[in-house]
Structure formats: C-alpha cells, structure tokens
Amino acid sequence: MCWSLKELIAPEPVQKQSVVAWGRAGSGGEEGTKLPDPSDGVQPIVGNQKNPRDFDDKLGTPPGLRTGGEMANPVPSACCVVLAAVVVVYAQRHSQQDSHIQYERVGADVTMKCGSMDWDAAVTWTANGTDIDDSHLNGSYLILKNVDLTQSGQYSCYEGSSWHLKYQTYLRVGVPPKEPVLMCRSNNYPKGFYCSWHLPSPTYIPNSFNISVIHGTREMVCEKDIFPKNRCHIRYLQLFSTVKYKVTLTVTNALGKNSTTLTFDEFAIVKPDPPESVVAKPVPNNPRRLEVSWQNPSSWPDPESFPLKFFLRYRPLILDQWQHVELSDGTSHTITDAYAGKEYIIQVAAKDNDIGTWSDWSVAVHATPWTEEPKHLTTEVQITETTSTSTSSFMPPPTTKICDKGAGVGSGAVAVCWTAGLVLAAYGVLFI
C-alpha cells in the first residue's frame, strides 16, 4: 500500500513499547531482571531516551520536515517510487511510439503504414482527431492522393478493436526552396558590410540558411543578427582592397535545397542610409522660397573622413515633374524658384563623395512658401450700395390699374373714378 505525499512527509507517530534494560548505569544489564531497589543506585536505561533532534541533525532533515527520530517504513516508499518510475517510462514510450514528422511535396501521393501492423489488420486512421473514410485505405495502409497544403496535420493509426495507438505522424506538406535572393551592402563604411536574404516564395515548411564569405583565399565570419534573423554582418579586415568578395548562400529544407552566389568589389556595395530629420519651412516675406535642412544618417560612422554629398528633389503637388539639385557639401539648401502659395513635396538622398551608389530617398516632407495675409477693407462702392438701399420711395407696381375706362358708364362712374384717383395721388405724395 502506497502512502500519499503528505503521509510520506509527516507520518503519524507510531506507538511503540519502549525497551527497558535494567542494570547499573553504563553496565548494560540484562533484560527481564527483577525490579531494582532505588537504594541500590540502579536506574532504568530507556532505548528512546535520546533527544529526537539528534536523529534529524544527522540526516540533515530540513526544519519543516522533522521526524522526531521516527523513520517511515522504507518498503511502501520504495514501492511508490518504483511504480511512479514505471508509469512515467510507459507514458513516454506510449506517447512517442512511432511518432515523427513526415514531409511531403505538394501534389505527391503519400502512403502511410500503421507501424508494425499487418497489411490486412483492422485499423482506424484519424487526421487531427477526425476519422478518415475507409475509401482512403488500402488494407491497413493510408493512401493520400495529390496532397495539398490543407492536408497537413497529425495522422494517427489505432488497432481496430482495442483502439491502441499503433502509429502517429505529423504530415507537413510543402515545396523545395527556390533560388534565394541575396543582397550585400555597406551602410557604415569603412567599418564593414552586411548581407541579407529572403526566399522569393514560401515553402510552408522550416528552412535553414547557411552563408559563407570568402575574401581571396580567406574565409570570413558573418555574425548573424538577432533581429532580423535573415541578416549577418562582416567586418572589414583590410580597407581599400582590390580583391573581390565572394558570398554564397545555401537554403535547405526537408524537400530540397538551393543556393546563390554574389561576387563584388569592396567599393561597389557602399550605399548610405537616407538622410534623417529632413525639415522644410517657408522663408518670411519671400513668397517663392523654401528653406530645407537635414542631418547625416546616424549609421554613417565618420562623415569627416568619408564625407557625403546630397541630392535634393522637390515639386509642387499639382505637378508630376521633379526639380533636382546636387549638393557637394552642407546639410541645407534654399529653394528659390517655388510657386507662390503652392504646397511642395521634398526629399533628399545621400552618397559617398567618391564611391558607391546613392541612398534611397528620405521620408517626404511638405511645405508651402510664405504668403501675405489678405487685408479686409470697406470700399466706396459698398458704402454707396448701403446708402441707396436704406432710402427708397413708394412706386406702384407696373400692373396696378388706377382707373379702368371700361369699368362703368355715366356720371356716377366718372365721379367714382376721379375720387379714387385723388385718394391714390394724395397717398403717394405722403411718401415722396
């Protein structure tokens, strides 16, 4: 019977009958003799009379696990240890039984055998935990035709009636690598250069890369970067060398491998990073000028010994054609031919004065030349219009009829007509 961990650490005290030997102190008398007389100077010697801490101190027992001199029965403890070891070993073997990773090309036909099971054995196959239809089986073999990427996953084979796992594999479907793309560049000349690489298309399975750098007959060390992982640095051991560098990159995966090689001179790969902190702003009271400034790229280590020259381009947003200015020194320039009031886009590139190629363009900045703020004035025309609108006279509408000749006949009608005319005339005079 195995004890629990708590019982093994802190067993209950065992009731034991102390063994008593009678005799004189230090004499080791015999067991079972008559009771002594205290007057004879005889005292009992008890076997458990020692301090319980002495036992723990000898064993080096931690304070929290003091036994008090009592030891648990070693037989059940040993049984538990052996049994636990057997269980662990069985679990490891069971989980690893015939389990591995299988790589196959896209479009291939794949056959999987159920471990050591016979061809005619009754088995069940699963893919990612889902039963596979028997139409894909040939006896106990699993047949997959023209596999694609969606069929990657874990495949397991179980014995028919007992459902014991007999075989397990993880299928990875992918393709061999194509020729890698390799690029080498020195953006911190004269310290060294770096090489970076990538694949033109994914393989869908793990790839490993190996790069070698040879200068003449000497192989150089390419220190790999932590990030990004597909890049490494080489330090120049000899400046202004005319011997070419040869860099070979090989990519390998479980389905094949490929490689590419670059050969170049030291000067040919020098390419600075773009200028930094580009700023463009208008010049006060100058409607056609823009002041542009920038800084050397921070990765360029020695601009005093290896100075850079710059290339400035600018254009208004309304046009597609760029204007260019090449500057042999300095980190600023004033544009003097800008269109007044038009927004401009501006970029700068850098290059070593003597070797290499131009950098990429800097981040684009926008600026608009200075413009005079319009003044708000009241004109004489506005004053005249305001006066004329405030003074007006009454004018009858052009369709108004004061008297209709055909409205009536006789003196009564004529009198009414005249009366109406006089009233309207008097009313109009009031508004003149």
C-alpha positions in Angstrom: 0.0 0.0 0.0 1.4 3.4 -1.1 1.2 6.4 1.1 0.3 9.9 0.0 2.9 12.6 -0.2 1.5 14.2 3.0 1.8 10.9 4.8 5.4 10.3 3.5 6.5 13.8 4.6 4.7 13.8 8.0 3.8 10.2 9.1 1.7 9.7 12.1 3.7 8.7 15.2 3.9 5.0 15.8 3.0 3.7 19.3 6.0 1.7 20.3 6.8 -0.1 23.5 10.0 1.3 24.9 12.6 -1.3 25.5 13.9 -1.1 29.0 17.1 -2.7 30.2 17.7 -2.9 33.9 21.1 -2.6 35.4 23.5 -0.1 36.7 24.1 3.0 34.7 26.6 2.2 32.0 26.7 -1.5 32.8 24.2 -2.8 30.1 22.3 -5.1 32.4 20.2 -8.0 31.2 16.5 -7.7 30.2 13.8 -9.2 32.4 15.6 -9.0 35.8 13.8 -8.1 38.9 12.7 -4.6 39.7 15.6 -2.7 41.2 15.7 -1.1 44.5 16.3 2.6 44.3 18.5 2.4 47.3 20.9 0.2 45.3 21.6 3.1 43.0 20.2 1.2 40.0 18.3 3.3 37.3 16.5 2.2 34.2 18.0 2.8 30.8 15.4 3.6 28.1 16.2 3.0 24.4 14.3 6.1 23.2 15.7 8.4 25.7 18.0 10.3 23.4 17.0 13.7 22.1 14.8 13.2 18.9 16.6 16.2 17.2 19.9 14.2 17.2 18.4 11.9 14.5 17.2 14.7 12.3 20.5 16.6 12.6 22.5 13.5 11.5 20.3 13.1 8.4 20.2 16.8 7.6 16.4 16.9 7.7 15.0 20.4 6.9 13.3 22.1 9.9 9.9 21.8 8.3 10.2 18.0 7.9 11.5 16.9 11.3 10.7 13.3 12.1 11.4 13.4 15.7 13.6 10.4 15.5 11.0 8.2 13.8 11.6 6.8 10.3 8.7 5.9 8.0 8.7 2.3 6.8 11.0 2.3 3.7 9.2 -0.6 2.0 6.0 1.2 1.0 8.0 4.3 0.0 10.3 2.3 -2.3 7.2 0.6 -3.9 5.7 4.0 -4.7 9.0 5.3 -6.2 9.4 2.2 -8.4 5.7 2.3 -9.5 5.9 6.0 -10.4 9.1 5.5 -12.5 7.4 2.6 -14.4 4.3 4.8 -15.1 6.5 7.7 -16.4 8.5 5.4 -18.7 5.4 3.8 -20.0 3.8 7.1 -20.7 6.8 8.4 -22.5 7.1 5.3 -24.7 3.4 5.3 -25.4 3.4 9.0 -26.4 6.5 8.6 -28.6 5.6 5.3 -30.1 6.3 5.5 -33.9 5.7 9.3 -33.7 7.6 11.6 -36.0 7.3 14.4 -38.7 6.8 13.4 -42.3 7.5 15.9 -45.1 5.8 15.6 -48.5 5.7 17.8 -51.6 2.6 19.5 -52.8 0.9 17.2 -55.4 2.6 14.0 -54.2 0.9 10.7 -53.4 1.5 9.7 -49.8 1.4 6.2 -48.3 1.4 5.7 -44.5 1.9 2.3 -42.9 0.3 1.6 -39.5 3.5 0.9 -37.6 4.2 -2.9 -37.4 0.6 -3.8 -38.1 0.0 -6.4 -40.9 -1.5 -5.2 -44.2 -4.8 -7.0 -43.5 -5.1 -5.8 -39.9 -8.3 -3.9 -38.9 -7.3 -0.4 -38.1 -8.7 3.1 -37.8 -7.0 6.2 -39.1 -7.6 9.8 -37.9 -6.5 13.2 -39.2 -6.4 15.8 -36.4 -8.7 13.7 -34.3 -11.3 13.1 -37.1 -11.9 9.6 -38.5 -10.7 9.1 -42.1 -13.1 7.4 -44.5 -12.2 3.8 -45.4 -12.1 4.8 -49.1 -8.6 6.2 -48.4 -7.4 2.8 -47.0 -5.6 0.0 -48.8 -5.7 -2.7 -46.1 -4.2 -1.1 -43.1 -2.3 1.5 -45.3 -3.5 5.0 -45.6 -3.3 6.4 -49.2 -3.5 10.2 -49.8 -3.6 11.2 -53.5 -2.2 14.6 -54.8 -1.8 16.1 -51.3 -2.1 19.9 -50.8 -1.4 22.3 -48.0 -4.7 21.7 -46.3 -3.8 18.1 -45.6 -1.0 19.0 -43.2 -1.7 17.8 -39.7 -1.4 14.9 -37.3 -2.3 11.4 -38.5 -2.9 8.6 -36.1 -3.5 4.8 -36.6 -5.3 2.7 -34.0 -5.8 -1.0 -33.7 -9.4 -1.8 -34.7 -11.0 -3.3 -31.6 -8.8 -2.2 -28.8 -8.1 1.4 -30.1 -4.5 1.1 -29.0 -2.4 3.7 -30.7 0.0 1.9 -33.1 1.4 4.7 -35.2 1.4 8.5 -35.2 3.0 11.1 -37.5 2.7 14.8 -38.3 2.4 15.4 -42.0 3.9 18.6 -43.3 3.1 19.4 -46.9 5.4 22.0 -48.7 7.7 22.6 -51.6 11.5 22.7 -52.1 13.1 26.2 -51.8 13.7 28.3 -54.9 16.9 30.2 -55.5 17.2 32.7 -52.6 17.5 36.5 -53.1 20.8 37.7 -51.7 21.9 41.4 -51.2 25.1 42.8 -49.6 25.6 46.4 -48.7 27.9 48.7 -46.7 25.9 51.4 -45.0 28.5 52.1 -42.4 31.7 52.3 -44.5 34.5 51.8 -43.6 33.5 49.5 -40.7 32.1 46.6 -42.8 29.1 45.4 -44.6 26.1 43.2 -44.1 24.3 40.6 -46.2 20.5 39.9 -46.1 18.4 37.4 -47.8 14.9 36.1 -48.4 13.1 33.5 -50.4 11.1 34.6 -53.5 8.2 32.4 -52.4 7.2 30.5 -49.2 8.0 26.8 -48.8 5.4 26.2 -46.0 8.0 24.1 -44.1 11.1 25.0 -42.0 14.2 26.2 -43.9 17.7 26.6 -42.8 20.2 29.0 -44.3 24.0 28.8 -44.4 26.2 31.7 -45.7 29.9 31.7 -46.4 32.0 34.8 -47.1 35.4 34.4 -48.8 37.9 37.2 -49.4 40.6 35.9 -51.7 41.6 32.7 -50.0 40.4 33.6 -46.5 37.0 32.7 -45.2 35.5 35.4 -43.1 33.0 35.2 -40.2 29.5 36.5 -40.8 28.0 37.4 -37.4 24.2 36.8 -37.5 21.9 39.4 -36.2 19.3 38.6 -33.5 16.8 40.7 -35.5 16.2 40.5 -38.3 17.1 36.8 -38.4 17.9 36.8 -42.1 20.9 39.1 -41.9 24.6 39.0 -40.8 27.5 41.4 -40.5 31.1 41.2 -41.8 33.8 43.4 -40.5 36.4 44.7 -43.0 39.9 43.3 -42.2 41.6 45.2 -44.9 40.5 48.6 -46.4 40.9 49.7 -50.0 41.4 46.1 -51.1 41.2 45.2 -54.7 40.5 41.6 -54.0 36.8 40.6 -54.7 34.5 39.2 -52.1 32.5 36.0 -52.8 29.4 35.4 -50.8 27.4 32.1 -51.1 24.0 31.5 -49.6 22.5 28.0 -49.4 19.0 27.3 -48.3 17.9 23.8 -47.3 14.7 22.1 -46.2 13.4 18.5 -45.9 12.4 18.5 -49.6 15.4 20.0 -51.3 18.0 22.8 -51.3 19.1 25.7 -53.5 21.9 28.4 -53.5 23.1 31.6 -55.0 26.4 33.5 -55.1 27.5 37.1 -55.2 30.9 38.4 -56.2 31.7 42.1 -55.8 34.4 44.7 -55.0 34.5 46.5 -51.7 33.6 49.9 -53.2 30.7 48.6 -55.3 28.4 47.9 -52.3 28.8 51.2 -50.4 25.3 52.7 -50.1 24.5 55.1 -47.2 21.1 55.1 -45.4 18.8 58.1 -46.3 19.4 61.4 -44.6 17.5 62.0 -41.4 15.4 64.7 -39.8 14.5 66.5 -43.0 12.7 69.8 -42.4 11.3 72.3 -44.9 9.8 75.7 -43.9 8.8 78.9 -45.6 11.1 82.0 -45.6 9.3 85.1 -44.2 8.4 87.8 -46.7 9.7 85.6 -49.6 6.7 84.0 -51.5 9.0 81.9 -53.7 11.5 80.5 -51.2 11.6 77.3 -49.0 14.4 76.5 -46.6 15.3 72.8 -46.4 17.7 71.2 -43.8 18.6 67.6 -42.9 21.2 65.5 -41.0 23.7 62.8 -42.0 22.4 59.3 -41.5 23.2 58.1 -38.0 24.6 54.8 -39.3 27.4 56.7 -41.2 30.3 56.5 -38.7 32.8 59.1 -39.9 31.4 61.9 -42.1 34.5 63.9 -41.5 36.9 61.4 -43.1 34.3 60.0 -45.5 32.0 63.0 -46.4 28.7 62.6 -48.1 27.1 64.6 -50.9 23.4 65.0 -51.3 20.7 65.1 -53.9 17.6 67.2 -53.4 14.4 66.8 -55.3 11.2 68.9 -55.0 7.9 69.6 -56.9 4.5 71.2 -56.3 1.7 68.7 -55.6 -0.1 70.0 -58.7 2.7 68.8 -61.0 4.4 65.4 -61.5 7.7 66.6 -62.7 10.6 66.8 -60.1 13.2 69.5 -59.9 16.7 68.4 -58.8 19.7 70.0 -57.1 23.0 68.2 -56.3 25.0 69.5 -53.3 28.6 68.6 -52.7 28.7 69.8 -49.1 26.5 71.1 -46.3 23.2 69.8 -45.0 20.8 72.6 -46.0 19.6 74.3 -49.1 17.2 77.2 -50.0 14.8 76.7 -52.9 14.4 80.0 -54.8 12.0 79.1 -57.6 9.0 77.8 -55.8 5.5 78.7 -57.0 3.9 81.2 -54.6 1.1 79.7 -52.5 1.6 76.1 -53.8 2.3 73.2 -51.5 5.6 71.3 -52.2 6.9 67.8 -51.5 10.6 67.5 -50.8 13.1 64.5 -50.4 16.8 64.1 -50.0 19.3 61.3 -50.9 23.0 60.8 -49.9 26.1 59.2 -51.4 29.8 58.9 -50.5 31.7 61.6 -52.3 33.9 59.1 -54.3 32.5 55.5 -54.2 29.3 53.6 -54.1 25.7 54.4 -55.0 23.0 56.8 -53.9 20.9 56.0 -50.9 17.2 55.6 -51.0 15.1 58.8 -50.8 14.4 60.2 -47.3 10.9 60.4 -45.9 8.9 63.0 -47.8 8.2 66.3 -46.2 5.6 69.0 -47.2 5.9 72.8 -47.1 4.2 75.9 -48.6 6.0 79.2 -49.4 5.2 82.3 -47.4 2.0 84.2 -48.4 0.8 87.6 -47.4 -2.4 87.6 -45.4 -5.3 89.4 -47.2 -6.5 92.8 -45.8 -10.2 93.4 -45.3 -11.1 97.0 -46.5 -14.6 98.7 -46.9 -14.8 100.2 -50.5 -16.7 103.3 -51.7 -19.0 101.1 -53.8 -20.0 99.2 -50.7 -20.9 102.5 -48.9 -23.0 103.8 -51.9 -24.9 100.5 -52.1 -25.6 100.6 -48.4 -27.0 104.2 -48.6 -29.1 103.5 -51.6 -30.7 100.5 -50.0 -31.7 102.5 -46.9 -33.5 105.3 -48.9 -36.5 104.4 -51.1 -39.8 105.8 -52.4 -43.1 104.2 -53.0 -43.8 103.2 -56.6 -46.9 101.4 -57.6 -46.4 98.0 -59.3 -46.4 98.3 -63.1 -49.5 96.1 -63.3 -51.6 98.2 -61.0 -54.6 99.9 -62.7 -55.7 103.2 -61.1 -58.8 103.5 -63.3 -60.3 101.3 -65.9 -62.0 103.3 -68.7 -64.4 100.5 -69.3 -65.3 99.9 -65.7 -68.6 101.9 -65.8 -70.8 104.3 -67.9 -72.3 107.6 -66.8 -71.5 110.4 -64.4 -71.6 108.1 -61.3 -68.9 106.0 -62.7 -66.8 109.0 -63.7 -67.1 110.5 -60.2 -66.0 107.3 -58.5 -63.1 107.1 -60.8 -61.9 110.7 -60.1 -62.4 110.2 -56.4 -60.3 107.1 -56.4 -57.6 108.9 -58.4 -57.4 111.8 -56.0 -57.1 109.5 -53.0 -54.3 107.5 -54.5 -52.4 110.7 -55.6 -52.6 112.1 -52.1 -51.4 108.9 -50.6 -48.5 108.8 -52.9 -47.5 112.4 -52.0 -47.0 111.4 -48.4 -44.1 109.1 -49.4 -42.3 111.5 -51.7 
